[in-house]
Amino acid sequence: MTHLLAIFLACCLALVGRYISKWGNRQLSAFVIVILTLIGLATPLLADSAEPKRWMSIGSLRLYVAPLLLPSFIAACAMFSDKNGKRQMLSLTAVLGAALLLTLQPDASQVLALLVAAMVIAVQCRLGVIRLAIVALPAICLALWAFSLPDPLAPVPHVEEVFALALGHSLWTGIAIIVCAIVLIVGLWMLSVNGPHWLSAIAAYYAVLFLCSTVGITPAPLIGYGAGPILGFGLMLGLLQLLERPKPLNKTMSPIADEATG
């Protein structure tokens, strides 16, 4: 059952990515991505296991579900939000739902990274002090709950302790790995200035994960061993142009406008 659900989810995400072509479809498709992500995060909880439930199985392949889905989820939540307060609250409610599912897995570092990214989106949307407090208080409670739960998984050098492993190999190797992580975060943040604003939330998400990996509580995304974070980053890049709001046409540059005024 878990295998079939994972395959169905992957196919749906691919179809949604192809479907987003016009602004009229984008918010609906972003909403579908949010719903499918919540289903995907709930999938590991269906497994009958005493270990932390953070993986979905596709045949013989086990994927770490949170970093696979959360980058696109963050982008979709930001896309679904607009100046309408109801949509903003719906997006942030979905974030709290995702954080609850991650807490039940439990996966404290992903909870923290997601909530920090959500706060970036909330500030960008100018949510207001009262609404921000309504979202922030349960978010803080979920983060505290997640970190209070025991995590029986011991850190692995080539997964969680990548920075320490690289520095142990040589100083220059360690510096190179650290620079790669910094370039990723700074690059995403700089791209958000003139590009999709939600890239700054993605940058915050990865920054928190890198910090958590330095104490061995989460895999270092993209530079550590594991297919889930790499596939998740690729999926987010695939949605980059598709989720970006098109810029309005400058009437002074439009041939039709010139003919009308002429």
C-alpha positions as CSV (number, residue, x, y, z in Angstrom):
1,M,0.0,0.0,0.0
2,T,2.8,2.4,0.9
3,H,4.6,1.7,-2.4
4,L,1.6,2.4,-4.5
5,L,0.8,5.6,-2.6
6,A,4.3,6.8,-3.1
7,I,4.3,6.1,-6.8
8,F,0.9,7.8,-7.2
9,L,2.1,10.9,-5.3
10,A,5.2,11.1,-7.5
11,C,3.1,10.9,-10.7
12,C,0.7,13.5,-9.4
13,L,3.5,15.9,-8.6
14,A,4.9,15.5,-12.1
15,L,1.5,16.1,-13.7
16,V,0.9,19.2,-11.6
17,G,4.3,20.6,-12.7
18,R,3.3,20.2,-16.4
19,Y,-0.2,21.6,-15.7
20,I,1.1,25.0,-14.4
21,S,1.3,27.1,-17.5
22,K,-1.0,30.1,-17.1
23,W,-1.6,32.3,-14.1
24,G,-5.2,31.1,-14.0
25,N,-4.0,27.6,-13.2
26,R,-1.0,28.4,-10.9
27,Q,-2.8,29.0,-7.6
28,L,-5.0,26.0,-8.1
29,S,-1.9,23.9,-8.9
30,A,0.0,25.3,-6.0
31,F,-2.9,24.3,-3.8
32,V,-2.8,20.8,-5.2
33,I,0.9,20.6,-4.5
34,V,0.3,21.6,-0.9
35,I,-2.4,18.9,-0.5
36,L,-0.2,16.2,-2.1
37,T,2.7,17.2,0.1
38,L,0.6,16.8,3.2
39,I,-0.4,13.3,2.0
40,G,3.2,12.5,1.3
41,L,4.3,13.6,4.8
42,A,1.6,11.4,6.3
43,T,2.6,8.4,4.2
44,P,5.5,7.3,6.5
45,L,3.2,7.3,9.5
46,L,1.3,4.4,7.9
47,A,4.3,2.2,8.2
48,D,4.3,-0.3,11.1
49,S,7.7,0.4,12.6
50,A,9.1,1.4,16.0
51,E,11.8,3.5,14.3
52,P,11.3,7.1,13.3
53,K,8.9,7.2,10.4
54,R,10.6,9.5,7.9
55,W,10.9,7.4,4.8
56,M,8.7,6.3,2.0
57,S,9.6,3.2,0.0
58,I,9.4,3.0,-3.8
59,G,10.3,-0.6,-4.6
60,S,13.8,-1.2,-3.1
61,L,14.4,2.6,-2.9
62,R,13.8,4.4,0.4
63,L,13.5,8.2,0.2
64,Y,13.7,10.7,3.0
65,V,10.3,12.2,2.5
66,A,10.7,15.7,4.2
67,P,13.5,17.1,2.1
68,L,12.0,15.5,-1.0
69,L,8.7,17.4,-0.7
70,L,9.3,20.5,1.6
71,P,11.2,22.8,-0.8
72,S,8.3,22.6,-3.4
73,F,5.8,22.8,-0.5
74,I,7.3,26.0,0.7
75,A,7.3,27.5,-2.8
76,A,3.7,26.4,-3.3
77,C,2.5,27.9,0.0
78,A,4.2,31.2,-0.9
79,M,2.6,31.1,-4.3
80,F,-0.9,30.4,-2.9
81,S,-0.6,33.3,-0.6
82,D,-1.5,36.7,-1.9
83,K,-2.9,40.0,-0.5
84,N,-6.1,38.1,0.5
85,G,-5.8,37.4,4.2
86,K,-7.8,34.2,4.0
87,R,-5.4,32.6,1.5
88,Q,-2.4,33.7,3.7
89,M,-3.9,32.0,6.7
90,L,-4.8,28.9,4.7
91,S,-1.2,28.6,3.6
92,L,0.2,29.0,7.1
93,T,-2.4,26.6,8.4
94,A,-1.1,24.1,5.9
95,V,2.4,24.7,7.2
96,L,1.3,24.0,10.7
97,G,-0.3,20.8,9.5
98,A,2.9,19.8,7.8
99,A,4.8,20.6,11.0
100,L,2.5,18.5,13.0
101,L,3.0,15.5,10.7
102,L,6.8,16.0,10.9
103,T,6.6,16.1,14.7
104,L,4.7,12.8,14.7
105,Q,7.5,11.2,12.6
106,P,9.4,12.7,14.7
107,D,11.8,15.0,12.7
108,A,12.6,18.1,14.8
109,S,15.1,19.7,12.5
110,Q,12.7,19.6,9.6
111,V,10.0,21.1,11.8
112,L,12.3,23.9,12.8
113,A,13.5,24.6,9.2
114,L,9.9,24.6,7.8
115,L,8.7,27.0,10.5
116,V,11.5,29.4,10.0
117,A,10.8,29.4,6.2
118,A,7.1,30.0,7.0
119,M,8.0,33.0,9.2
120,V,10.0,34.4,6.2
121,I,6.9,34.0,4.0
122,A,4.7,35.6,6.7
123,V,7.0,38.6,7.0
124,Q,7.1,39.0,3.2
125,C,3.3,38.9,3.0
126,R,3.1,41.5,5.8
127,L,0.8,39.3,7.8
128,G,0.4,41.7,10.7
129,V,1.3,41.3,14.3
130,I,-1.9,39.6,15.5
131,R,-2.0,37.1,12.6
132,L,1.7,36.5,12.9
133,A,1.3,35.8,16.6
134,I,-1.6,33.4,15.9
135,V,0.7,31.4,13.6
136,A,3.9,31.8,15.7
137,L,2.6,30.5,19.0
138,P,1.5,27.1,17.8
139,A,4.6,26.9,15.6
140,I,6.8,27.4,18.7
141,C,4.9,24.8,20.6
142,L,5.3,22.3,17.8
143,A,9.0,23.0,17.6
144,L,9.4,22.5,21.4
145,W,7.4,19.3,21.3
146,A,9.4,18.0,18.4
147,F,12.8,18.6,20.1
148,S,11.5,17.1,23.3
149,L,10.8,13.7,21.6
150,P,13.7,11.2,21.7
151,D,15.5,10.4,18.4
152,P,17.1,7.0,18.5
153,L,19.0,7.5,15.3
154,A,22.7,8.0,15.8
155,P,24.5,10.5,13.5
156,V,26.4,9.0,10.5
157,P,29.6,10.7,9.4
158,H,28.7,10.9,5.6
159,V,25.1,11.9,6.3
160,E,24.8,14.1,9.3
161,E,28.4,14.9,10.1
162,V,29.6,16.0,6.7
163,F,31.2,19.2,7.8
164,A,33.2,17.4,10.6
165,L,34.1,14.6,8.2
166,A,35.4,17.0,5.6
167,L,37.4,19.0,8.2
168,G,38.8,15.7,9.5
169,H,40.0,14.9,6.0
170,S,41.8,18.2,5.5
171,L,41.3,21.8,6.3
172,W,40.9,22.8,2.7
173,T,38.4,20.1,2.1
174,G,36.4,21.3,5.0
175,I,36.6,24.9,3.9
176,A,35.4,23.9,0.4
177,I,32.4,22.0,1.8
178,I,31.5,24.9,4.0
179,V,31.8,27.4,1.1
180,C,29.5,25.2,-1.0
181,A,26.8,25.4,1.7
182,I,27.2,29.2,2.1
183,V,27.1,29.7,-1.7
184,L,23.9,27.8,-1.9
185,I,22.2,29.8,0.8
186,V,23.5,33.2,-0.3
187,G,22.8,32.4,-4.0
188,L,19.2,31.5,-3.3
189,W,18.7,34.7,-1.2
190,M,20.3,36.9,-3.9
191,L,18.1,35.3,-6.6
192,S,15.0,36.2,-4.5
193,V,15.8,39.9,-4.8
194,N,14.9,40.1,-8.5
195,G,13.3,36.7,-8.9
196,P,10.7,34.6,-7.0
197,H,10.4,36.0,-3.5
198,W,9.9,32.6,-2.0
199,L,13.5,31.6,-2.8
200,S,14.5,33.5,0.4
201,A,12.3,31.1,2.4
202,I,14.0,28.2,0.6
203,A,17.3,29.7,1.6
204,A,16.2,30.0,5.2
205,Y,15.0,26.4,5.1
206,Y,18.4,25.1,4.0
207,A,20.3,27.4,6.3
208,V,18.5,25.9,9.4
209,L,19.2,22.3,8.1
210,F,22.9,23.1,7.7
211,L,23.1,24.5,11.2
212,C,21.2,21.5,12.6
213,S,23.6,19.1,10.8
214,T,26.6,20.6,12.5
215,V,25.3,19.1,15.8
216,G,24.4,15.8,14.1
217,I,20.6,15.9,14.3
218,T,19.8,16.0,10.6
219,P,21.4,15.1,7.2
220,A,23.3,17.9,5.6
221,P,21.1,18.7,2.5
222,L,22.6,18.2,-0.9
223,I,26.2,17.8,0.3
224,G,25.5,14.7,2.5
225,Y,24.6,11.2,1.4
226,G,21.0,10.7,0.4
227,A,18.8,10.9,-2.7
228,G,15.8,12.6,-1.1
229,P,17.3,16.1,-0.6
230,I,18.8,16.1,-4.1
231,L,15.5,15.0,-5.8
232,G,13.7,17.6,-3.7
233,F,16.0,20.4,-4.8
234,G,15.6,19.3,-8.4
235,L,11.8,19.2,-8.1
236,M,11.9,22.7,-6.6
237,L,14.0,23.9,-9.5
238,G,11.6,22.4,-12.0
239,L,8.8,24.4,-10.5
240,L,10.9,27.6,-10.3
241,Q,9.7,29.2,-13.5
242,L,6.3,27.6,-13.4
243,L,5.4,29.0,-10.0
244,E,6.8,32.5,-10.7
245,R,4.1,35.1,-11.1
246,P,4.5,36.6,-14.7
247,K,5.3,40.2,-14.8
248,P,2.6,42.5,-16.2
249,L,3.1,43.6,-19.8
250,N,4.4,47.2,-20.1
251,K,1.8,49.0,-22.1
252,T,4.3,51.4,-23.5
253,M,6.2,48.6,-25.0
254,S,3.2,46.8,-26.4
255,P,2.7,47.1,-30.2
256,I,-1.1,47.0,-29.7
257,A,-0.9,49.9,-27.2
258,D,1.2,51.9,-29.7
259,E,-1.3,51.3,-32.5
260,A,-4.2,52.3,-30.2
261,T,-2.5,55.5,-29.1
262,G,-1.3,56.3,-32.6
